[in-house]
Amino acid sequence: FVPPGVLPLSRQPLAWGRARRQPPGPPLAPCRAFSNNKILVELDESSGVATMKFKSPPVNSLNLDFLTEFCISLEKLENDRACRGVILTSAIPKIFSSGLDITEMCGKSTEHYAEFWRAVQELWLRMYSSNMVTIAAVNGSSPAGGCLIALTCDYRIMVDNPKFSIGLNEAQLGIVAPFWFKDTFVNTVGHRVAERSLQLGFLYPAPEAHRFGLVDELVPEEKLQEKAAAVMAQWLALPDHARQLTKSMMRKAVLDRLVAHREEDIQNFISFISKESIQKSLRMYMEMLKKKS
């Protein structure tokens, strides 16, 4: 990971760096798909679009390994001049991502909590500041951290199924969504909907999520990838530099806020998650999940 508060030039928001230049000369040689334990990435060189599939059963929970592999995969795509956009989806039926892995936050050392939270920050910083067009193809439920990944994207398409839900439901677990989760949510749905949703830890069925603007579009499951590709083509029809600079202008203040307070945010997380009352809530929640399974 990079030093606290520093964003590498390869992925700085555009207001801080420069728009990505298109490579001169003949087209680049084809790139191979690459895969690690928890992420599968396939790049279509003809369109410049990559698909990143989460494949960490049973529910694509965001543990430290997943977060690390996600950031490595994203950095590879950012540094590949043939790639202009990425579609994020799940290889596991009925679940996009269940969010942060509770076992990473329960009964561990302060050093582990710091490492874990820095990895969560890193995922958000990389996604929210990405030069690429990012589209979430949400093909299952997406609570908490799963919702956050979708919120970082430029566009969200969700399967039209009321059994699938999405939202920042941290309050239900007795924990609090940090300010940068909140800022991302407010920027998507507005202050009032965000305030009520965060306080009550709401998970919205897909149709309701669409009504509030939490997702941009609903489609039948069999049309999801086709629709994601069509939306991607629409976004990529614009000149990269104009879109990138506009994206940076819209997101820079929120990004700057976390960068400026990154270490403070980590310490706040450690202090909060280490409280016995919070640990007790998390243990109770894990017991409940075990009984359900």
Disulfide bonds with the S-S distance in Angstrom:
none
